Amino acid sequence: MNAVLQSHTASESSIVPQVDQPAAEALLQVQGVSLEYRTPERVVRATHQVSFEIDPADRFVLLGPSGCGKSTLLKAVAGFIQPSEGQIRLAGAQVTEPGPDRIVVFQEFDQLPPWKTVIQNVMFPLLASRTLKRREAEERARYYLEKVGLSAFADAYPHTLSGGMKARVAIARALAMQPKILLMDEPFAALDALTRRKMQEELLELWEEVRFTLLFVTHSIEEALVVGNRILLLSPHPGRVRAEINSHQYDLNSLGGVDFQRTTQRIHRLLFDEGEAEPAERELSFKDVRIAY
């Protein structure tokens, strides 16, 4: 980890160490990870020595402008890409390949096989990975379809569903695998504004019930503040850690509020290194934000 990010949960309890209880090990550890890809002309560095940790039940957001490597980082956590330096560890084990303990929900919901019904789509990875037999797979699939409010559409086909409903099927399919961490790569970016807000609300409600661990990628500051309880800010290409921010105090009801807008502006300055604007009545305190130099 970068020295400035050693205390990875920004809270009062993390500032004052507990003498009688050792700190629990993070679920996911990304340690000095640089990622590169090759073009016909040269090798391009997508991220440079990025470090962060995610605790169980965190809603951790990677936030940054287009091209900063946030989606590439998520793919590396998923095991699709190997770091050129550094390492990624999940529950203490080094990530070297994809696995059922990390399930990805992508932006494109047309990845649902159109010849399978909703319940068949949710059951498919459970059966293909031989995680469960058919009867148990169907029971689990129905359970998570109920959680996302799609029980009545279990026998429908994807082409009959709206974009938001396809998103819910993708989330149900991912959670049915009961992964150690759910990876979401700008999952609501293709949705209209009203549906996107509804999906954010439903994701948070589902998290309150299931308390899964989430790594979420977005380039929207507002979405990051609403969805995440912790946000890692990445600089423009190549992505480096700019800061980590504690955002648990915000939710959908915070949108439009003075403090929410002030924090949005502060994050924009941190992302693009614009310097400080005029002093505000209340700036983020040192327990809210840690800068990476």
PEFEN-V469110 format. One record per residue. N is the residue number from 1. PSI is psi in whole degrees, -180 to 180 (NA if undefined). NEAR is the number of other C-alpha atoms within 12 Angstrom. Layout:
n = [N/N]
psi = [PSI/PSI]
near = [NEAR/NEAR]
This chain:
n = [1/2/3/4/5/6/7/8/9/10/11/12/13/14/15/16/17/18/19/20/21/22/23/24/25/26/27/28/29/30/31/32/33/34/35/36/37/38/39/40/41/42/43/44/45/46/47/48/49/50/51/52/53/54/55/56/57/58/59/60/61/62/63/64/65/66/67/68/69/70/71/72/73/74/75/76/77/78/79/80/81/82/83/84/85/86/87/88/89/90/91/92/93/94/95/96/97/98/99/100/101/102/103/104/105/106/107/108/109/110/111/112/113/114/115/116/117/118/119/120/121/122/123/124/125/126/127/128/129/130/131/132/133/134/135/136/137/138/139/140/141/142/143/144/145/146/147/148/149/150/151/152/153/154/155/156/157/158/159/160/161/162/163/164/165/166/167/168/169/170/171/172/173/174/175/176/177/178/179/180/181/182/183/184/185/186/187/188/189/190/191/192/193/194/195/196/197/198/199/200/201/202/203/204/205/206/207/208/209/210/211/212/213/214/215/216/217/218/219/220/221/222/223/224/225/226/227/228/229/230/231/232/233/234/235/236/237/238/239/240/241/242/243/244/245/246/247/248/249/250/251/252/253/254/255/256/257/258/259/260/261/262/263/264/265/266/267/268/269/270/271/272/273/274/275/276/277/278/279/280/281/282/283/284/285/286/287/288/289/290/291/292/293]
psi = [149/145/-34/-9/22/-41/97/-4/110/94/170/-40/-27/-21/-38/105/145/119/-38/-5/118/148/137/144/141/151/-47/132/119/116/106/43/123/138/139/153/154/134/171/-25/-35/175/128/131/118/-43/153/110/56/133/136/167/147/128/160/137/9/149/90/127/132/117/133/169/166/136/5/-5/11/-42/-35/-40/-44/-41/-32/-40/-37/-18/7/-24/137/134/147/-23/156/-177/160/130/134/120/38/-14/137/136/119/-12/167/155/161/-7/-4/112/134/134/115/175/-33/113/-4/4/-9/121/122/-19/-4/143/173/-50/-34/-36/-41/-36/-27/-53/-30/-39/-42/-35/-1/31/-42/157/168/-46/-47/-36/-41/-40/-44/-40/-44/-36/-47/-28/-37/-40/-35/9/30/22/-38/-12/19/-34/8/161/152/-34/-14/-2/152/170/-42/-37/-38/-38/-42/-38/-44/-40/-43/-42/-41/-47/-28/-26/-9/56/163/-31/137/127/123/119/95/55/-21/8/-31/-2/155/165/-42/-43/-38/-45/-40/-40/-37/-44/-45/-36/-43/-39/-41/-39/-39/-34/-48/-29/48/163/132/132/117/130/133/159/11/119/-44/-43/-40/-44/-34/-46/-39/155/-16/141/129/122/129/138/163/163/135/148/124/156/120/-40/164/134/138/125/20/-18/-7/149/-170/-28/-13/-18/131/-13/156/-46/-39/-46/-37/-41/-38/-45/-39/-41/-40/-41/-40/-40/-42/11/49/1/-179/140/-170/143/139/169/-37/112/166/138/171/-23/-14/-30/140/124/138/124/NA]
near = [24/25/17/20/30/22/31/41/37/33/23/16/15/21/16/15/16/12/9/7/10/9/17/19/18/29/31/38/29/39/33/27/37/33/39/27/20/12/10/7/7/9/12/21/28/33/36/32/32/45/38/45/41/44/31/26/26/35/37/43/45/51/48/42/27/23/23/37/39/43/38/34/50/43/33/38/45/38/27/21/26/26/35/25/21/24/32/40/30/33/23/16/17/24/29/19/21/21/26/27/30/36/37/42/37/31/29/21/33/25/20/35/22/18/18/21/24/39/40/34/39/44/40/31/34/32/23/17/16/15/22/21/18/21/14/18/29/27/22/32/41/31/25/33/36/25/28/38/25/30/24/16/26/33/22/23/24/31/20/19/24/21/29/36/35/44/43/46/47/46/47/45/43/38/42/42/36/30/35/32/37/46/43/41/35/35/38/40/27/23/23/14/15/15/22/29/25/25/35/34/24/27/39/31/20/26/25/17/14/24/22/34/37/44/47/46/45/40/34/29/35/35/40/40/42/39/49/40/36/40/48/49/45/46/37/27/25/29/38/39/43/39/40/46/45/37/36/26/22/29/25/27/18/22/23/16/15/17/22/29/21/26/34/30/27/32/43/29/22/34/37/24/20/13/14/16/15/12/12/15/11/14/23/25/17/17/23/29/30/31/28/26/18]
